[in-house]
Amino acid sequence: MPIGLLGQIAPVATYDFDNMDLKESADRYAEGNSTETLTFECGVGEINSKSLFLDGSPDTTALDPALKDIFLGDFTLSFYFWLEPGSRTYSIFSIQDSCARDSSLSISYINVVNEIRLEYARDRTESVFFGEKVDQKNCWHHLVFTRSGDTYSFYLDGEFIKSVLFVEDIVLGSSAQVHIGYSPCVDNIETYFNGRIDEISFFDFVATDELLSSLDLFPDRVISQDTTIFQGDSYQIIGGATCAQSVIWTPGTGLSDDMITEPLATPTQTTTYQISYDHGSCTSSDSIRISVIDEESIACSNLLLPKAFTPNGDDLNDELLISNDFIITDLMRFEIYDRWGMKLFETKNKSEGWDGTFRGEAQMPGTYVYKVEYICLGDEYQKAGSFNLIK
């Protein structure tokens, strides 16, 4: 595994298009080629970043075919895409030598049903398949496809979609080409891609949670999470990168400027702010809720924790968290014990919760005990209680 700056694991190959060409960023692979003049638009990274723009006209854009060797073992494929309006099926990315479902990887967008489809085929009868609707409130979308042994996983826009088990080896065809915005199915069941592609990264290992998080660049998104403040206080909203021609917040009340991406918010009452990123041909939106409470009404002794939680991986109630952590000025300890008194979890981060595991092992359903020590409005408080872990 290549090691990047600060000891981070780096991709085997990356195409960020910032230099407005098809060169692999580390020069490990041969430069790609295109049958048409390349066009670049603003990308998803920092200011002045670029993305490859394909306008739906006949354009066969290919990368080094040696990239397909990365798919022989565990791998992670990650890239961003932007869809322009159309009526047919767009080919976004493919590794194929024919339109047949045989030793191939194809990623396409089905406009009629608004769905991204990924098929990784062993032969004409067996394949790994994923399909997922696209959230049309976003211009940019992020796709991640991984393999870990016999398990293949699919992520879209930062969300885990599905994993499937496929025990047979899939070897991409020796004559298959690596294409962006084109596949051998174009002019048959697909058409040339109309939109933008950016930040294509290939890794020769399955992505960890930390890597998945680092790949999320938050284009046209609010990075700040929903929060709670006291009356009279302000909250600095932080946003991701954007190339929008203009932005507008609704409502604008309580904002230092409702036409910038990162205003200072001083709402007088609980407010949900929505931001619209106008790109001309496409508009993205996101929101943040800022709850406002009266400091004098806080009951410091009333620390709230749920009576039960269900760490089953469905992203609903998967962690035991302090519900009203905004009353905590300083968390001295938050600990979880089993019924025999063994400590299973501890933290001093008030926004961190327990996921129901100990040393990587999921714990059994049953009753557990918590202990919390914290500072609220200058005074020290303690609370202990029990809760149920339910599967």
Wavefront OBJ file of the C-alpha trace (Angstrom):
o trace
v 0.000 0.000 0.000
v 1.478 3.400 -0.943
v 1.949 5.674 2.070
v 1.106 9.344 1.662
v 1.799 12.430 3.710
v 1.528 12.157 7.496
v 1.593 8.370 7.177
v -1.829 8.183 5.522
v -2.475 5.392 3.053
v -2.569 6.876 -0.439
v -4.430 5.665 -3.525
v -2.642 3.581 -6.148
v -3.923 5.989 -8.792
v -5.735 9.338 -8.769
v -7.121 11.551 -11.506
v -8.037 14.978 -10.081
v -7.946 16.887 -13.423
v -6.587 20.003 -11.679
v -3.890 20.350 -14.347
v -6.568 20.011 -17.050
v -5.245 16.782 -18.519
v -5.685 13.008 -18.186
v -2.441 12.403 -16.315
v -2.438 10.197 -13.243
v -1.436 12.463 -10.344
v 1.611 10.433 -9.219
v 2.652 9.395 -12.768
v 2.342 5.709 -11.885
v 0.186 5.056 -14.951
v 0.277 6.196 -18.550
v -1.615 9.350 -19.461
v -5.154 8.797 -20.712
v -6.402 9.863 -24.119
v -9.533 11.306 -25.698
v -10.890 11.396 -29.233
v -12.173 14.961 -28.685
v -10.669 18.162 -27.271
v -10.813 18.011 -23.490
v -13.015 20.466 -21.604
v -12.761 21.205 -17.886
v -15.096 22.904 -15.428
v -14.902 23.742 -11.736
v -14.504 20.628 -9.584
v -15.325 19.410 -6.080
v -12.039 20.180 -4.349
v -10.579 23.425 -3.084
v -10.792 26.727 -4.951
v -9.494 26.517 -8.534
v -9.971 22.737 -8.676
v -11.069 21.289 -12.006
v -13.273 18.458 -13.212
v -13.529 16.715 -16.582
v -16.606 17.898 -18.505
v -18.214 15.653 -21.118
v -21.056 17.230 -23.103
v -22.764 14.119 -24.482
v -21.110 14.327 -27.877
v -19.173 11.340 -29.290
v -16.045 11.298 -27.146
v -14.129 8.147 -26.259
v -12.074 8.989 -23.171
v -9.798 6.184 -21.996
v -7.368 5.681 -19.100
v -4.418 3.307 -18.809
v -5.786 -0.273 -19.236
v -3.299 -1.440 -16.588
v -5.654 0.054 -13.984
v -7.833 -3.035 -14.250
v -5.136 -5.064 -12.465
v -6.067 -3.175 -9.276
v -9.331 -5.133 -9.312
v -7.585 -8.530 -8.994
v -7.690 -8.343 -5.182
v -9.340 -6.158 -2.557
v -9.996 -2.679 -3.917
v -11.781 0.652 -3.506
v -12.998 2.761 -6.417
v -14.124 6.310 -5.616
v -15.212 9.203 -7.827
v -17.546 12.194 -8.033
v -20.006 12.796 -10.864
v -22.437 15.532 -11.935
v -25.387 14.702 -14.186
v -26.675 17.100 -16.818
v -30.329 16.621 -17.852
v -30.966 13.927 -20.467
v -33.455 11.314 -21.548
v -31.353 8.176 -22.061
v -28.979 5.963 -20.125
v -25.617 7.622 -19.510
v -22.454 5.545 -19.364
v -20.370 6.987 -16.514
v -17.494 4.514 -16.115
v -16.709 1.145 -17.655
v -14.083 -1.546 -18.009
v -15.343 -3.678 -20.906
v -14.266 -5.039 -24.281
v -17.836 -5.554 -25.578
v -21.426 -4.796 -24.600
v -21.883 -8.347 -23.311
v -22.191 -9.031 -19.577
v -18.879 -10.841 -19.420
v -15.740 -10.049 -17.350
v -16.704 -6.395 -17.086
v -17.437 -3.459 -14.809
v -20.068 -0.942 -15.863
v -21.483 2.071 -14.012
v -24.351 3.956 -15.616
v -27.210 6.347 -14.876
v -30.733 5.381 -15.945
v -32.490 8.721 -16.441
v -36.009 7.307 -16.783
v -35.962 5.851 -13.261
v -33.332 8.241 -11.815
v -31.047 5.388 -10.753
v -27.334 4.675 -10.630
v -26.570 1.081 -11.595
v -23.314 -0.768 -11.072
v -22.685 -4.232 -12.491
v -19.487 -6.187 -11.941
v -19.942 -9.275 -14.106
v -18.082 -12.566 -14.029
v -19.858 -13.903 -17.107
v -23.206 -13.659 -18.890
v -25.116 -15.238 -16.007
v -23.315 -14.201 -12.793
v -22.586 -10.693 -11.542
v -22.512 -8.311 -8.586
v -25.276 -5.743 -9.064
v -26.252 -2.547 -7.246
v -28.955 0.006 -8.046
v -29.846 3.150 -6.117
v -31.936 6.273 -6.655
v -30.053 9.573 -6.945
v -30.946 12.441 -4.606
v -31.850 15.174 -7.069
v -31.340 17.979 -4.582
v -27.578 17.589 -5.176
v -25.558 18.507 -8.269
v -22.466 16.544 -7.233
v -22.700 12.877 -6.233
v -20.052 10.609 -4.717
v -19.808 6.891 -5.550
v -17.644 4.329 -3.741
v -17.382 0.644 -4.695
v -15.280 -1.763 -2.598
v -14.246 -5.375 -2.388
v -13.105 -7.173 0.763
v -12.571 -10.848 0.035
v -15.938 -12.182 -1.130
v -17.861 -9.094 0.014
v -18.654 -6.214 -2.338
v -20.063 -2.943 -0.983
v -21.641 0.111 -2.541
v -21.854 3.665 -1.152
v -23.572 6.714 -2.625
v -23.289 10.295 -1.378
v -21.605 9.259 1.859
v -24.230 6.630 2.727
v -23.701 2.879 2.877
v -26.208 1.328 0.478
v -25.621 -2.416 0.473
v -23.125 -5.297 0.640
v -23.396 -8.553 -1.281
v -21.495 -11.836 -1.055
v -20.071 -13.219 -4.313
v -17.712 -16.144 -3.867
v -16.521 -16.573 -7.468
v -13.495 -14.637 -8.726
v -14.142 -11.892 -11.263
v -11.289 -11.195 -13.662
v -11.770 -8.298 -16.052
v -11.159 -9.148 -19.698
v -7.556 -8.880 -20.898
v -8.589 -6.661 -23.803
v -11.044 -4.555 -21.778
v -10.508 -0.800 -21.909
v -10.938 1.628 -18.989
v -13.345 4.356 -20.117
v -14.790 7.513 -18.588
v -18.193 8.545 -19.937
v -18.208 5.810 -22.561
v -18.702 2.063 -22.868
v -19.038 -0.426 -25.745
v -22.807 -0.231 -25.128
v -22.980 3.364 -26.382
v -25.322 3.673 -29.400
v -26.957 0.442 -28.243
v -28.542 0.774 -24.809
v -26.425 3.709 -23.572
v -25.312 7.130 -24.730
v -22.228 9.270 -24.156
v -22.048 10.844 -20.720
v -23.254 14.427 -20.285
v -21.848 15.921 -17.089
v -18.721 16.175 -14.963
v -16.357 13.610 -13.448
v -13.834 14.398 -10.716
v -11.478 12.933 -8.118
v -11.264 9.379 -9.488
v -9.242 7.304 -7.000
v -8.212 3.643 -7.092
v -7.012 1.849 -3.935
v -5.664 -1.703 -3.760
v -7.404 -2.385 -0.432
v -10.881 -2.013 1.033
v -11.620 1.429 2.456
v -11.702 1.877 6.226
v -14.264 4.159 7.879
v -11.535 6.780 8.216
v -10.718 6.617 4.513
v -14.386 6.813 3.546
v -14.718 9.904 5.710
v -11.638 11.528 4.157
v -12.986 10.920 0.640
v -16.101 12.992 1.407
v -15.249 16.534 0.233
v -18.707 18.014 1.045
v -19.266 19.823 -2.287
v -22.278 22.164 -2.060
v -22.941 20.947 1.467
v -23.129 22.305 5.008
v -20.382 20.677 7.048
v -21.629 21.969 10.412
v -24.019 19.648 12.207
v -27.354 20.564 13.788
v -26.598 22.222 17.103
v -28.023 23.936 20.188
v -26.990 27.373 21.488
v -28.044 29.645 24.319
v -30.110 32.742 23.608
v -27.824 35.602 22.584
v -24.989 33.318 21.467
v -23.790 32.908 17.885
v -22.775 29.894 15.817
v -20.332 29.923 12.914
v -21.701 27.836 10.038
v -19.030 25.957 8.065
v -19.616 24.886 4.470
v -17.884 22.696 1.910
v -16.337 23.778 -1.383
v -18.614 25.161 -4.070
v -18.430 26.664 -7.540
v -21.978 28.009 -7.376
v -22.609 31.302 -9.151
v -24.619 32.431 -6.131
v -25.970 31.122 -2.823
v -28.928 32.189 -0.728
v -30.016 31.196 2.789
v -33.684 30.926 3.750
v -34.684 32.422 6.086
v -32.030 35.137 6.253
v -33.107 36.283 9.723
v -30.318 36.058 12.277
v -27.538 35.564 9.712
v -24.595 37.940 9.262
v -25.006 37.589 5.485
v -27.586 35.408 3.738
v -25.626 35.357 0.449
v -22.359 33.717 1.590
v -21.659 30.036 2.281
v -20.409 30.480 5.862
v -22.427 33.130 7.716
v -22.410 33.725 11.466
v -25.807 32.672 12.826
v -27.434 34.417 15.799
v -31.039 33.235 15.746
v -33.409 34.399 18.488
v -35.449 31.208 18.257
v -34.973 27.658 17.013
v -34.530 27.886 13.239
v -33.872 25.536 10.345
v -31.755 27.344 7.746
v -31.696 26.087 4.149
v -29.021 27.078 1.660
v -29.463 26.945 -2.114
v -26.387 26.694 -4.367
v -27.258 28.040 -7.818
v -25.012 26.754 -10.626
v -27.240 27.940 -13.438
v -27.920 24.555 -15.005
v -28.216 22.841 -11.624
v -29.157 23.812 -8.068
v -28.095 22.032 -4.869
v -29.555 22.519 -1.403
v -28.734 21.619 2.181
v -29.879 22.686 5.639
v -28.899 23.048 9.281
v -31.110 23.308 12.381
v -29.972 25.580 15.211
v -31.957 25.111 18.420
v -32.054 28.061 20.827
v -32.605 27.621 24.568
v -32.804 29.940 27.562
v -29.779 29.397 29.803
v -31.841 30.239 32.906
v -34.280 27.430 32.125
v -31.640 24.687 32.105
v -32.068 21.955 34.697
v -28.443 20.879 35.111
v -29.358 17.763 37.034
v -31.652 16.545 34.265
v -29.091 14.793 32.076
v -30.910 12.655 29.511
v -29.862 9.210 28.265
v -32.134 6.706 26.498
v -33.540 3.698 28.310
v -32.527 1.406 25.433
v -30.648 1.329 22.131
v -30.348 -1.082 19.190
v -26.803 -1.398 17.773
v -27.811 -3.513 14.762
v -26.198 -1.497 11.961
v -29.376 0.043 10.529
v -28.186 3.613 11.326
v -31.150 4.080 13.680
v -30.443 4.300 17.425
v -27.119 2.478 16.889
v -25.249 4.365 19.637
v -25.971 5.174 23.270
v -25.546 8.968 23.426
v -26.243 11.765 25.912
v -29.385 13.317 24.417
v -29.053 16.850 25.809
v -25.269 17.263 25.828
v -25.658 21.029 25.277
v -26.063 21.467 29.064
v -22.546 20.056 29.597
v -19.741 22.607 29.798
v -17.109 19.954 30.503
v -17.487 16.165 30.522
v -15.221 14.624 33.148
v -16.210 11.034 32.381
v -18.887 8.970 30.657
v -18.517 5.240 31.386
v -20.422 2.064 30.538
v -20.271 -1.115 32.663
v -21.744 -4.575 32.256
v -23.783 -6.215 35.003
v -20.621 -7.681 36.579
v -18.927 -4.300 36.874
v -16.506 -4.569 33.946
v -15.866 -1.231 32.239
v -16.705 -1.524 28.525
v -16.485 2.097 27.381
v -15.290 5.501 28.538
v -14.926 8.930 26.988
v -14.519 12.610 27.852
v -16.074 13.704 24.564
v -19.707 14.623 25.218
v -20.733 13.955 21.603
v -19.236 10.439 21.559
v -21.399 7.426 22.327
v -21.102 3.672 22.850
v -21.668 1.417 19.827
v -22.393 -1.723 21.848
v -18.974 -3.354 21.375
v -16.005 -4.145 23.611
v -12.584 -4.781 22.062
v -14.263 -5.195 18.701
v -16.814 -7.757 19.902
v -20.555 -7.043 19.878
v -22.006 -7.335 23.389
v -24.980 -9.474 24.295
v -28.486 -8.042 24.743
v -29.228 -7.175 28.354
v -28.999 -4.485 31.015
v -25.946 -2.218 31.333
v -24.985 0.653 33.633
v -23.725 4.149 32.857
v -21.925 6.705 35.048
v -21.494 10.345 34.070
v -19.634 13.233 35.754
v -19.935 16.667 34.201
v -19.823 20.430 34.712
v -22.950 22.523 34.049
v -23.088 26.286 34.642
v -19.987 26.062 36.835
v -21.163 23.256 39.114
v -20.238 19.573 39.175
v -22.901 16.905 38.725
v -22.980 13.109 38.748
v -25.526 10.733 37.315
v -25.793 6.950 37.133
v -28.430 4.693 35.702
v -29.178 1.616 33.606
v -30.319 0.926 30.068
v -31.042 -2.050 27.845
v -29.088 -3.198 24.806
v -31.591 -4.649 22.346
v -30.815 -6.519 19.109
l 1 2 3 4 5 6 7 8 9 10 11 12 13 14 15 16 17 18 19 20 21 22 23 24 25 26 27 28 29 30 31 32 33 34 35 36 37 38 39 40 41 42 43 44 45 46 47 48 49 50 51 52 53 54 55 56 57 58 59 60 61 62 63 64 65 66 67 68 69 70 71 72 73 74 75 76 77 78 79 80 81 82 83 84 85 86 87 88 89 90 91 92 93 94 95 96 97 98 99 100 101 102 103 104 105 106 107 108 109 110 111 112 113 114 115 116 117 118 119 120 121 122 123 124 125 126 127 128 129 130 131 132 133 134 135 136 137 138 139 140 141 142 143 144 145 146 147 148 149 150 151 152 153 154 155 156 157 158 159 160 161 162 163 164 165 166 167 168 169 170 171 172 173 174 175 176 177 178 179 180 181 182 183 184 185 186 187 188 189 190 191 192 193 194 195 196 197 198 199 200 201 202 203 204 205 206 207 208 209 210 211 212 213 214 215 216 217 218 219 220 221 222 223 224 225 226 227 228 229 230 231 232 233 234 235 236 237 238 239 240 241 242 243 244 245 246 247 248 249 250 251 252 253 254 255 256 257 258 259 260 261 262 263 264 265 266 267 268 269 270 271 272 273 274 275 276 277 278 279 280 281 282 283 284 285 286 287 288 289 290 291 292 293 294 295 296 297 298 299 300 301 302 303 304 305 306 307 308 309 310 311 312 313 314 315 316 317 318 319 320 321 322 323 324 325 326 327 328 329 330 331 332 333 334 335 336 337 338 339 340 341 342 343 344 345 346 347 348 349 350 351 352 353 354 355 356 357 358 359 360 361 362 363 364 365 366 367 368 369 370 371 372 373 374 375 376 377 378 379 380 381 382 383 384 385 386 387 388 389 390 391
